[in-house]
């Protein structure tokens, strides 16, 4: 282990010697832990990181100059749509996706580095329950969708196939996530096909350019954003692991979308048949000011432009058909070829520019008192997973219906959107739609039909369908058509297997 003198000298070169200002007060164990955390920080990189953070914070926020003139919507040849395509084309895409899954060429990669702080919990988001009748967590729903799509592809092609699940965690989420999976038997998946790895951590920086000391013995560290994926892939040999398994196509998604379809055969097939090296699912923006990034072209290259960078006038532009010209909302749901990811880690990652996130970061003051700031006081530098889009040779976007594939869980119920209640309603409304489309009827205790499904609010009947029964509404007619049910209906593999459900 590096000596305190050596670590102090390195920090001095970085202009960050203040991080050891309480070292003399620390017990030997705490001092050793602090030195061990500081020793790997290379002086030049630390100086550059802190300086860049302070400089970025000092720049007034403003849209990039002349952005409106540089923007163009994605051309039709780069777009596909789940809803606007004819059934034959959808079947073609789905069949190709299932074929690639059956050949063991598809993996899914989960971005799960964030804690549930905004939800009011201290554990990873994937462990959260939104209040479903089954009590399932986000992790369990996702694991069961993997199992189901493996069954669908294997059944179609008469093979046993595997969709490996790569899970990028952070220092905060790795331990709890690994323990959670072990306690739940990996939700029926082979543990050898669930690969967890950590993204890098970077010091949080005060507005004056000094790294923040969270406690006397601990530097405030933060994950380097979901765009830290590319360094993490290289750090942990993940692409080499994929190559050994024969994986050629990777579906990357974010943990908090309760409706996400893992290894979606339709999306995979669309991207493969278009020869794409990079793709993104999008949803139509609900209204011009909706706070989601827009997938479009900037200077001819595909890019996600943040909603705050687009002027209200540009955001409100319409197509001749009446839709928003810049209406392709990004939902952090992406397709990559493994070869493209290899090119990114070899060539393009150093070219990615970090983004500034201003946060409230706990710290110790000069007297050593712990402070919980009431206002933002620190800068976290992040990269985003979509920052690599401009480097793609053949980028495509695939529009899906929001009510079928996108309901993010970001806030506690005190917020008016993207909270546990809206996530639960979205999933239960989807399952009720599937049941009704399969021919089920729902009645009250007196046998009177329940009202139809309306947008917003609680569904008129509670219906939860296990992903192990249906991935996207398929195969339900044989169980439901022509039958009446009272709420709640919990349709799981045990219900299906019972002789008298």
Secondary structure, DSSP 4 states (H G I P E B T S, - for coil): ---HHHHHHHHHHHT-GGGGTTGGGS-HHHHHHHHHHHHT--HHHHHHHHHHHHHHHHSPP-PPTTHHHHEEPPPGGGEEETTTS-HHHHHHHHHHHHHHHHTT-EEEEEE---BSGGGT-SSBGGG-B---TT--BHHHHHHHHHHHHHHHHHHHHT------EEEEE-TTTHHHHHHHHHHTGGGGS-GGGEEEEEPPEEE-EETTSPBPEEETTEE-EEE--GGGHHHHHHHTTHHHHHHHHT--EEEEEETTBTT--TT-HHHHHHHHHTT-SEEEEEEE-SSTT-SS-EEEEETTEEEEEPGGGS-HHHHT-B-TTSSBTT-EEEEEEEEEEHHHHHHIIIIIGGGPPPEEEEE---EE-TT--EE--SS--EEEEE--GGGGGGG-SSEEEEE--HHHH--B--B-TTSSSSBHHHHHHHHHHHHHHHHHHTT-EEE-TTSPBPPPP-SSS--SS-EEE-TTT-SSSTT-HHHHTT-EEESPEEE-HHHHH-TT-
